[in-house]
Amino acid sequence: MAIPRAAREVLSLRALNRATLARQMLLERRKLGATQAVERLAGLQAQAPNPPYIGLWSRIEGFRREQLTEALRKRRIVRMSTLRATLHLMTAKDALAWRPLLEPVHQRGLLGSSHKKELEGLDRAAVIAAGRALLGEQPRTSAELGQALALQWKGREAASLAALIRNNLPLVHMQPAGTWNSRQNAVLQPLGDWLAEAMEAAPATQDDLLLRYLAAFGPATLADAGAWSGLAGWKAVAERLRPQLRVFAGEDGQELFDLPRAPRPDPGTPAPPRLVAEWDNLLLSHADRSRVLSEAHRARVFTVNGIVRGTVLLDGFVAGTWKIEREKLKNIATVLLEPFGRWSKADRAGVEKEALDLLAFASDGEGERHAVRVA
């Protein structure tokens, strides 16, 4: 029998915060390999090459950049468009299983883009088949793919033809694209070709996806699951799974779904200072971000040009931003910290230590000097 909503245990904002940080490995660093961590985190957003490395550094004890680069080289982790039709690092197994389920997200993204008008009246199936054949001949950049297709479909924009392929085929960004400090355009290859016969995975169901989401980001609402994935239809999924889930209430009465045995630390559990990477999934995986970010600070983190800044966590909540500035002629790297309010002496000391540790991790060469500056 369903528990009346009024009788459900209410989770405070701090309880949600601590549960999320525990699952995101931000309460304490864990001893894990890069592939294990990416699987546990249900992927890492990866538009830029360096943030996923920093995201793993903030979560894994003793993490080294070579660990992620090696996992990418050995095809244990892939960089490709998945959740929200956005570039992510995923384990190869999850990429194979999840991408078919996420096709509607990519189709919707294409229809809502500037390419929609340019693709009207086009035999899309023929273009997709041609694009697949071209990529079967050899991997190509998006620009090269578009130019080759434009030779067959004269008068059509090459960029739009390439976008049609990218949103209809699961394409891996081959190395060195996506590796530390890489700046070159990605060379694309179909996921099946990239992995060859190295791995197989049965397509995931939306039920599977909800369970993985809750393991990494719960307790959460169904709107949160939609914000994370880009998919709709979560109500039916939750009703199917309700008997095996635990349901809480939030402070404003909303239903929060969770796995029965998932960690939910005491709200008073200490949360150490952490520097969270740009575009980190911690800030991008809930419709209601208040569990980590106050709405009053949102505009200082999410910029008008689409950047999601690196953030400072104090007591588990976003309390400022950070970025690395380099003076190459002087060989100095500085972490610039911008607090949203006054930090205590102890908090400032903790953040500055994290910043110096980050600079040691991200150092670009021998003899580089490191500094921390508070704006």
C-alpha positions as a Markdown table, in Angstrom:
| # | Residue | x | y | z |
|---|---|---|---|---|
| 1 | Met | 0.0 | 0.0 | 0.0 |
| 2 | Ala | 1.3 | 3.4 | -0.9 |
| 3 | Ile | 2.4 | 5.7 | 2.0 |
| 4 | Pro | 0.3 | 8.9 | 2.1 |
| 5 | Arg | 2.3 | 11.8 | 1.0 |
| 6 | Ala | 1.8 | 13.7 | 4.3 |
| 7 | Ala | 3.3 | 10.7 | 6.1 |
| 8 | Arg | 6.5 | 10.5 | 4.0 |
| 9 | Glu | 9.9 | 11.4 | 5.5 |
| 10 | Val | 10.8 | 14.9 | 4.6 |
| 11 | Leu | 14.3 | 15.5 | 3.4 |
| 12 | Ser | 15.7 | 19.0 | 4.1 |
| 13 | Leu | 17.8 | 20.9 | 1.7 |
| 14 | Arg | 21.0 | 20.0 | 3.6 |
| 15 | Ala | 20.0 | 16.3 | 3.5 |
| 16 | Leu | 19.7 | 16.5 | -0.2 |
| 17 | Asn | 23.0 | 18.3 | -0.4 |
| 18 | Arg | 24.8 | 15.7 | 1.6 |
| 19 | Ala | 23.2 | 12.8 | -0.3 |
| 20 | Thr | 24.2 | 14.3 | -3.6 |
| 21 | Leu | 27.8 | 15.1 | -2.5 |
| 22 | Ala | 28.2 | 11.6 | -1.2 |
| 23 | Arg | 27.2 | 10.0 | -4.5 |
| 24 | Gln | 29.2 | 12.5 | -6.5 |
| 25 | Met | 32.3 | 11.6 | -4.4 |
| 26 | Leu | 32.7 | 15.2 | -3.1 |
| 27 | Leu | 32.3 | 14.5 | 0.6 |
| 28 | Glu | 35.6 | 12.5 | 0.4 |
| 29 | Arg | 37.9 | 11.4 | -2.4 |
| 30 | Arg | 37.6 | 7.8 | -3.3 |
| 31 | Lys | 40.2 | 5.2 | -4.4 |
| 32 | Leu | 38.9 | 4.4 | -7.8 |
| 33 | Gly | 40.1 | 4.0 | -11.4 |
| 34 | Ala | 39.0 | 6.6 | -14.0 |
| 35 | Thr | 36.7 | 4.1 | -15.7 |
| 36 | Gln | 35.1 | 3.0 | -12.5 |
| 37 | Ala | 34.6 | 6.7 | -11.5 |
| 38 | Val | 33.0 | 7.7 | -14.8 |
| 39 | Glu | 30.6 | 4.7 | -14.6 |
| 40 | Arg | 29.6 | 5.6 | -11.0 |
| 41 | Leu | 29.1 | 9.2 | -11.9 |
| 42 | Ala | 26.9 | 8.3 | -14.9 |
| 43 | Gly | 29.2 | 10.2 | -17.2 |
| 44 | Leu | 31.0 | 13.6 | -17.2 |
| 45 | Gln | 30.0 | 16.5 | -19.4 |
| 46 | Ala | 32.9 | 17.2 | -21.7 |
| 47 | Gln | 32.5 | 20.1 | -24.1 |
| 48 | Ala | 36.0 | 21.3 | -23.2 |
| 49 | Pro | 39.0 | 18.9 | -22.8 |
| 50 | Asn | 40.3 | 19.8 | -19.4 |
| 51 | Pro | 37.2 | 20.0 | -17.1 |
| 52 | Pro | 36.6 | 16.2 | -16.9 |
| 53 | Tyr | 40.2 | 15.7 | -15.8 |
| 54 | Ile | 39.6 | 18.3 | -13.0 |
| 55 | Gly | 36.2 | 16.7 | -12.2 |
| 56 | Leu | 38.0 | 13.4 | -11.6 |
| 57 | Trp | 40.8 | 15.1 | -9.7 |
| 58 | Ser | 38.3 | 16.6 | -7.3 |
| 59 | Arg | 36.8 | 13.1 | -6.6 |
| 60 | Ile | 39.6 | 10.5 | -6.9 |
| 61 | Glu | 42.4 | 10.1 | -4.4 |
| 62 | Gly | 45.8 | 10.5 | -6.1 |
| 63 | Phe | 44.3 | 10.9 | -9.6 |
| 64 | Arg | 46.7 | 11.6 | -12.4 |
| 65 | Arg | 45.9 | 13.0 | -15.8 |
| 66 | Glu | 47.5 | 9.9 | -17.5 |
| 67 | Gln | 44.8 | 7.7 | -16.0 |
| 68 | Leu | 42.0 | 9.3 | -18.0 |
| 69 | Thr | 44.1 | 9.7 | -21.1 |
| 70 | Glu | 45.0 | 6.0 | -21.0 |
| 71 | Ala | 41.3 | 5.0 | -20.5 |
| 72 | Leu | 40.4 | 7.0 | -23.6 |
| 73 | Arg | 43.3 | 5.6 | -25.6 |
| 74 | Lys | 42.3 | 2.0 | -24.7 |
| 75 | Arg | 38.7 | 2.8 | -25.6 |
| 76 | Arg | 37.4 | 2.0 | -22.1 |
| 77 | Ile | 35.9 | 5.6 | -22.0 |
| 78 | Val | 34.6 | 7.4 | -25.1 |
| 79 | Arg | 33.8 | 11.1 | -25.8 |
| 80 | Met | 30.6 | 11.6 | -27.7 |
| 81 | Ser | 27.2 | 13.2 | -27.7 |
| 82 | Thr | 24.8 | 11.5 | -25.2 |
| 83 | Leu | 22.8 | 13.0 | -22.4 |
| 84 | Arg | 21.0 | 16.3 | -23.4 |
| 85 | Ala | 22.6 | 15.9 | -26.8 |
| 86 | Thr | 25.8 | 17.2 | -25.2 |
| 87 | Leu | 29.3 | 15.9 | -25.3 |
| 88 | His | 30.1 | 13.6 | -22.4 |
| 89 | Leu | 32.7 | 11.1 | -21.4 |
| 90 | Met | 31.0 | 7.8 | -20.9 |
| 91 | Thr | 32.2 | 4.3 | -20.4 |
| 92 | Ala | 32.2 | 2.4 | -23.7 |
| 93 | Lys | 29.6 | 0.0 | -22.2 |
| 94 | Asp | 27.2 | 2.8 | -21.2 |
| 95 | Ala | 27.7 | 4.6 | -24.5 |
| 96 | Leu | 26.6 | 1.6 | -26.4 |
| 97 | Ala | 23.6 | 0.9 | -24.1 |
| 98 | Trp | 22.4 | 4.5 | -23.6 |
| 99 | Arg | 22.8 | 6.2 | -27.0 |
| 100 | Pro | 19.9 | 4.4 | -28.7 |
| 101 | Leu | 17.6 | 5.5 | -25.9 |
| 102 | Leu | 18.8 | 9.1 | -26.3 |
| 103 | Glu | 18.1 | 9.4 | -30.1 |
| 104 | Pro | 14.8 | 11.4 | -29.5 |
| 105 | Val | 16.9 | 14.0 | -27.6 |
| 106 | His | 19.2 | 14.4 | -30.5 |
| 107 | Gln | 16.4 | 14.6 | -33.0 |
| 108 | Arg | 14.6 | 17.2 | -30.9 |
| 109 | Gly | 17.9 | 19.2 | -30.6 |
| 110 | Leu | 18.3 | 19.2 | -34.4 |
| 111 | Leu | 14.8 | 20.3 | -35.0 |
| 112 | Gly | 15.2 | 23.2 | -32.5 |
| 113 | Ser | 18.5 | 24.3 | -34.1 |
| 114 | Ser | 19.4 | 26.8 | -36.7 |
| 115 | His | 19.9 | 23.9 | -39.1 |
| 116 | Lys | 16.1 | 23.1 | -39.3 |
| 117 | Lys | 15.3 | 25.4 | -42.2 |
| 118 | Glu | 18.3 | 24.3 | -44.2 |
| 119 | Leu | 17.4 | 20.7 | -43.9 |
| 120 | Glu | 13.7 | 21.1 | -45.1 |
| 121 | Gly | 12.8 | 19.1 | -48.1 |
| 122 | Leu | 15.9 | 17.0 | -47.9 |
| 123 | Asp | 15.9 | 13.2 | -48.3 |
| 124 | Arg | 17.4 | 12.8 | -44.8 |
| 125 | Ala | 17.7 | 9.0 | -45.0 |
| 126 | Ala | 19.8 | 9.3 | -48.1 |
| 127 | Val | 22.1 | 11.9 | -46.6 |
| 128 | Ile | 22.5 | 9.8 | -43.4 |
| 129 | Ala | 23.4 | 6.7 | -45.5 |
| 130 | Ala | 25.9 | 8.7 | -47.5 |
| 131 | Gly | 27.4 | 10.1 | -44.3 |
| 132 | Arg | 27.7 | 6.7 | -42.8 |
| 133 | Ala | 29.4 | 5.5 | -46.0 |
| 134 | Leu | 31.9 | 8.4 | -45.9 |
| 135 | Leu | 32.8 | 7.7 | -42.3 |
| 136 | Gly | 33.1 | 4.0 | -43.1 |
| 137 | Glu | 35.8 | 4.9 | -45.7 |
| 138 | Gln | 37.8 | 6.9 | -43.1 |
| 139 | Pro | 37.2 | 9.0 | -40.0 |
| 140 | Arg | 36.7 | 12.7 | -40.7 |
| 141 | Thr | 36.2 | 16.0 | -38.9 |
| 142 | Ser | 32.7 | 17.5 | -38.9 |
| 143 | Ala | 33.9 | 20.1 | -41.5 |
| 144 | Glu | 35.4 | 17.5 | -43.8 |
| 145 | Leu | 32.2 | 15.4 | -43.5 |
| 146 | Gly | 30.0 | 18.4 | -44.3 |
| 147 | Gln | 32.1 | 19.4 | -47.3 |
| 148 | Ala | 32.1 | 15.9 | -48.8 |
| 149 | Leu | 28.3 | 15.7 | -48.4 |
| 150 | Ala | 27.9 | 19.2 | -50.0 |
| 151 | Leu | 29.5 | 17.9 | -53.1 |
| 152 | Gln | 26.5 | 15.5 | -53.5 |
| 153 | Trp | 23.8 | 17.9 | -52.2 |
| 154 | Lys | 24.8 | 21.1 | -53.9 |
| 155 | Gly | 23.2 | 24.2 | -52.6 |
| 156 | Arg | 22.9 | 22.8 | -49.1 |
| 157 | Glu | 25.1 | 24.2 | -46.2 |
| 158 | Ala | 27.9 | 21.8 | -45.3 |
| 159 | Ala | 27.5 | 22.6 | -41.6 |
| 160 | Ser | 23.8 | 21.6 | -41.7 |
| 161 | Leu | 24.5 | 18.4 | -43.5 |
| 162 | Ala | 27.2 | 17.5 | -41.0 |
| 163 | Ala | 24.8 | 18.3 | -38.1 |
| 164 | Leu | 22.3 | 15.9 | -39.6 |
| 165 | Ile | 24.9 | 13.1 | -39.4 |
| 166 | Arg | 26.1 | 14.0 | -35.9 |
| 167 | Asn | 22.5 | 13.9 | -34.6 |
| 168 | Asn | 21.6 | 10.6 | -36.3 |
| 169 | Leu | 24.8 | 8.5 | -35.8 |
| 170 | Pro | 26.6 | 7.9 | -32.6 |
| 171 | Leu | 30.0 | 9.4 | -33.3 |
| 172 | Val | 33.1 | 9.1 | -31.1 |
| 173 | His | 35.6 | 12.0 | -30.9 |
| 174 | Met | 38.9 | 10.3 | -31.5 |
| 175 | Gln | 42.0 | 11.2 | -29.6 |
| 176 | Pro | 43.8 | 13.5 | -29.1 |
| 177 | Ala | 40.5 | 15.5 | -29.2 |
| 178 | Gly | 39.2 | 15.6 | -25.6 |
| 179 | Thr | 42.5 | 14.9 | -24.0 |
| 180 | Trp | 44.3 | 17.3 | -21.7 |
| 181 | Asn | 45.0 | 20.7 | -23.3 |
| 182 | Ser | 43.9 | 19.4 | -26.8 |
| 183 | Arg | 42.7 | 22.2 | -29.1 |
| 184 | Gln | 42.4 | 20.4 | -32.4 |
| 185 | Asn | 39.1 | 19.7 | -34.1 |
| 186 | Ala | 37.7 | 16.3 | -33.4 |
| 187 | Val | 38.0 | 13.5 | -35.9 |
| 188 | Leu | 34.7 | 11.5 | -35.9 |
| 189 | Gln | 34.2 | 7.8 | -36.2 |
| 190 | Pro | 31.0 | 5.7 | -35.6 |
| 191 | Leu | 30.9 | 4.2 | -32.2 |
| 192 | Gly | 30.6 | 0.6 | -33.5 |
| 193 | Asp | 33.6 | 1.1 | -35.8 |
| 194 | Trp | 35.7 | 2.6 | -32.9 |
| 195 | Leu | 34.9 | -0.2 | -30.6 |
| 196 | Ala | 34.8 | -2.9 | -33.3 |
| 197 | Glu | 34.2 | -6.2 | -31.5 |
| 198 | Ala | 35.8 | -5.1 | -28.3 |
| 199 | Met | 32.6 | -4.8 | -26.4 |
| 200 | Glu | 28.9 | -5.5 | -26.6 |
| 201 | Ala | 26.0 | -4.1 | -24.6 |
| 202 | Ala | 22.3 | -4.6 | -24.7 |
| 203 | Pro | 20.3 | -1.4 | -25.2 |
| 204 | Ala | 19.3 | 0.2 | -21.9 |
| 205 | Thr | 15.7 | 0.9 | -21.0 |
| 206 | Gln | 14.4 | 4.1 | -19.5 |
| 207 | Asp | 13.9 | 2.1 | -16.3 |
| 208 | Asp | 17.6 | 1.3 | -16.3 |
| 209 | Leu | 18.4 | 4.9 | -16.8 |
| 210 | Leu | 16.4 | 6.1 | -13.9 |
| 211 | Leu | 18.1 | 3.7 | -11.5 |
| 212 | Arg | 21.5 | 4.8 | -12.7 |
| 213 | Tyr | 20.5 | 8.4 | -12.4 |
| 214 | Leu | 19.3 | 8.0 | -8.8 |
| 215 | Ala | 22.4 | 6.1 | -7.8 |
| 216 | Ala | 24.5 | 9.1 | -9.0 |
| 217 | Phe | 22.3 | 12.1 | -8.2 |
| 218 | Gly | 19.4 | 11.1 | -6.0 |
| 219 | Pro | 17.2 | 11.6 | -4.2 |
| 220 | Ala | 15.5 | 13.4 | -7.1 |
| 221 | Thr | 12.3 | 14.4 | -8.7 |
| 222 | Leu | 11.2 | 13.2 | -12.1 |
| 223 | Ala | 11.8 | 16.8 | -13.4 |
| 224 | Asp | 15.4 | 16.4 | -12.3 |
| 225 | Ala | 15.7 | 13.1 | -14.3 |
| 226 | Gly | 14.4 | 15.0 | -17.3 |
| 227 | Ala | 16.9 | 17.8 | -16.9 |
| 228 | Trp | 19.7 | 15.4 | -16.6 |
| 229 | Ser | 18.9 | 13.2 | -19.6 |
| 230 | Gly | 16.8 | 15.4 | -21.9 |
| 231 | Leu | 14.2 | 12.6 | -22.1 |
| 232 | Ala | 10.5 | 12.9 | -21.3 |
| 233 | Gly | 8.1 | 10.2 | -20.0 |
| 234 | Trp | 9.5 | 9.7 | -16.5 |
| 235 | Lys | 6.1 | 9.5 | -14.8 |
| 236 | Ala | 5.3 | 6.1 | -16.3 |
| 237 | Val | 8.8 | 4.9 | -15.5 |
| 238 | Ala | 8.5 | 5.9 | -11.9 |
| 239 | Glu | 5.1 | 4.2 | -11.5 |
| 240 | Arg | 6.6 | 0.9 | -12.9 |
| 241 | Leu | 9.6 | 1.1 | -10.5 |
| 242 | Arg | 7.7 | 2.6 | -7.5 |
| 243 | Pro | 7.5 | -0.7 | -5.6 |
| 244 | Gln | 11.3 | -1.0 | -5.6 |
| 245 | Leu | 12.1 | 2.7 | -4.9 |
| 246 | Arg | 11.9 | 4.7 | -1.7 |
| 247 | Val | 9.9 | 7.9 | -1.9 |
| 248 | Phe | 10.5 | 11.0 | 0.2 |
| 249 | Ala | 9.1 | 14.5 | 0.3 |
| 250 | Gly | 11.1 | 17.6 | -0.2 |
| 251 | Glu | 10.7 | 20.7 | 1.9 |
| 252 | Asp | 8.2 | 22.1 | -0.6 |
| 253 | Gly | 6.2 | 18.8 | -0.8 |
| 254 | Gln | 7.5 | 17.5 | -4.1 |
| 255 | Glu | 8.0 | 13.7 | -4.5 |
| 256 | Leu | 11.7 | 12.6 | -4.3 |
| 257 | Phe | 12.5 | 9.2 | -5.6 |
| 258 | Asp | 15.6 | 7.2 | -4.4 |
| 259 | Leu | 17.2 | 3.8 | -4.2 |
| 260 | Pro | 16.4 | 2.2 | -0.8 |
| 261 | Arg | 20.0 | 1.5 | 0.1 |
| 262 | Ala | 21.7 | 4.5 | -1.5 |
| 263 | Pro | 23.8 | 6.7 | 0.9 |
| 264 | Arg | 21.9 | 9.5 | 2.7 |
| 265 | Pro | 24.4 | 10.9 | 5.2 |
| 266 | Asp | 23.3 | 12.9 | 8.2 |
| 267 | Pro | 22.7 | 16.5 | 7.2 |
| 268 | Gly | 25.3 | 17.6 | 9.8 |
| 269 | Thr | 28.1 | 15.5 | 8.1 |
| 270 | Pro | 31.1 | 17.9 | 7.4 |
| 271 | Ala | 31.7 | 18.8 | 3.8 |
| 272 | Pro | 35.3 | 19.8 | 3.0 |
| 273 | Pro | 36.1 | 22.7 | 0.6 |
| 274 | Arg | 36.1 | 21.5 | -3.0 |
| 275 | Leu | 36.9 | 23.1 | -6.3 |
| 276 | Val | 34.4 | 21.9 | -8.8 |
| 277 | Ala | 35.2 | 21.9 | -12.5 |
| 278 | Glu | 33.6 | 24.0 | -15.2 |
| 279 | Trp | 30.4 | 22.4 | -16.7 |
| 280 | Asp | 30.5 | 19.9 | -13.9 |
| 281 | Asn | 27.5 | 17.5 | -13.8 |
| 282 | Leu | 27.0 | 18.4 | -10.1 |
| 283 | Leu | 25.4 | 21.7 | -11.4 |
| 284 | Leu | 23.8 | 20.4 | -14.5 |
| 285 | Ser | 21.8 | 17.3 | -13.4 |
| 286 | His | 18.8 | 18.7 | -11.6 |
| 287 | Ala | 15.9 | 20.9 | -12.6 |
| 288 | Asp | 16.1 | 22.4 | -9.1 |
| 289 | Arg | 19.8 | 23.2 | -8.4 |
| 290 | Ser | 19.1 | 24.7 | -4.9 |
| 291 | Arg | 20.6 | 21.5 | -3.3 |
| 292 | Val | 24.0 | 22.9 | -4.2 |
| 293 | Leu | 23.5 | 26.4 | -5.8 |
| 294 | Ser | 21.4 | 29.3 | -4.5 |
| 295 | Glu | 19.3 | 30.9 | -7.2 |
| 296 | Ala | 20.7 | 34.3 | -6.0 |
| 297 | His | 24.1 | 33.1 | -7.3 |
| 298 | Arg | 23.0 | 31.4 | -10.5 |
| 299 | Ala | 23.9 | 34.3 | -12.8 |
| 300 | Arg | 27.4 | 34.4 | -11.5 |
| 301 | Val | 28.0 | 30.7 | -12.4 |
| 302 | Phe | 25.9 | 30.3 | -15.6 |
| 303 | Thr | 27.0 | 33.0 | -18.0 |
| 304 | Val | 24.9 | 34.5 | -20.8 |
| 305 | Asn | 27.3 | 33.0 | -23.4 |
| 306 | Gly | 26.8 | 29.4 | -22.2 |
| 307 | Ile | 29.8 | 29.0 | -19.9 |
| 308 | Val | 29.3 | 27.2 | -16.6 |
| 309 | Arg | 32.1 | 28.5 | -14.4 |
| 310 | Gly | 34.3 | 26.5 | -12.0 |
| 311 | Thr | 32.8 | 26.7 | -8.5 |
| 312 | Val | 34.0 | 26.7 | -4.9 |
| 313 | Leu | 32.0 | 24.5 | -2.5 |
| 314 | Leu | 32.0 | 25.5 | 1.2 |
| 315 | Asp | 29.9 | 23.5 | 3.6 |
| 316 | Gly | 28.6 | 21.7 | 0.5 |
| 317 | Phe | 27.2 | 24.7 | -1.3 |
| 318 | Val | 28.5 | 27.0 | -4.0 |
| 319 | Ala | 30.2 | 29.9 | -2.3 |
| 320 | Gly | 32.3 | 31.3 | -5.2 |
| 321 | Thr | 34.0 | 30.7 | -8.5 |
| 322 | Trp | 37.5 | 30.0 | -9.5 |
| 323 | Lys | 39.6 | 30.0 | -12.7 |
| 324 | Ile | 43.3 | 29.5 | -13.6 |
| 325 | Glu | 45.2 | 32.4 | -15.1 |
| 326 | Arg | 48.6 | 31.9 | -16.7 |
| 327 | Glu | 51.4 | 34.3 | -17.4 |
| 328 | Lys | 53.5 | 32.3 | -19.8 |
| 329 | Leu | 56.4 | 34.8 | -20.0 |
| 330 | Lys | 56.8 | 34.7 | -16.2 |
| 331 | Asn | 55.9 | 31.0 | -16.0 |
| 332 | Ile | 53.3 | 31.7 | -13.3 |
| 333 | Ala | 49.9 | 30.0 | -12.9 |
| 334 | Thr | 47.4 | 31.6 | -10.5 |
| 335 | Val | 44.0 | 30.4 | -9.3 |
| 336 | Leu | 41.8 | 33.4 | -9.0 |
| 337 | Leu | 39.1 | 32.9 | -6.4 |
| 338 | Glu | 35.9 | 35.1 | -6.4 |
| 339 | Pro | 33.9 | 34.6 | -3.2 |
| 340 | Phe | 30.2 | 35.3 | -3.2 |
| 341 | Gly | 30.4 | 36.6 | 0.4 |
| 342 | Arg | 32.8 | 36.7 | 3.3 |
| 343 | Trp | 34.7 | 33.5 | 4.0 |
| 344 | Ser | 36.0 | 32.6 | 7.4 |
| 345 | Lys | 39.7 | 32.4 | 7.9 |
| 346 | Ala | 39.5 | 28.6 | 8.1 |
| 347 | Asp | 37.4 | 28.3 | 5.0 |
| 348 | Arg | 39.7 | 30.6 | 3.1 |
| 349 | Ala | 42.7 | 28.5 | 4.2 |
| 350 | Gly | 41.0 | 25.3 | 3.1 |
| 351 | Val | 40.1 | 26.7 | -0.3 |
| 352 | Glu | 43.6 | 28.1 | -0.9 |
| 353 | Lys | 45.1 | 24.6 | -0.1 |
| 354 | Glu | 42.7 | 23.0 | -2.7 |
| 355 | Ala | 43.7 | 25.7 | -5.2 |
| 356 | Leu | 47.4 | 25.0 | -4.8 |
| 357 | Asp | 46.8 | 21.3 | -5.1 |
| 358 | Leu | 44.9 | 21.9 | -8.3 |
| 359 | Leu | 47.7 | 23.9 | -9.7 |
| 360 | Ala | 50.1 | 21.1 | -8.9 |
| 361 | Phe | 47.8 | 18.7 | -10.7 |
| 362 | Ala | 47.3 | 21.0 | -13.7 |
| 363 | Ser | 50.9 | 22.2 | -14.1 |
| 364 | Asp | 51.9 | 22.8 | -17.7 |
| 365 | Gly | 55.6 | 22.3 | -17.1 |
| 366 | Glu | 58.7 | 22.2 | -14.9 |
| 367 | Gly | 59.5 | 25.3 | -12.9 |
| 368 | Glu | 56.0 | 26.7 | -13.2 |
| 369 | Arg | 55.3 | 28.9 | -10.1 |
| 370 | His | 52.0 | 28.8 | -8.4 |
| 371 | Ala | 49.9 | 31.4 | -6.6 |
| 372 | Val | 46.4 | 32.0 | -5.3 |
| 373 | Arg | 44.6 | 35.3 | -5.5 |
| 374 | Val | 41.3 | 36.2 | -3.9 |
| 375 | Ala | 39.4 | 38.8 | -5.9 |
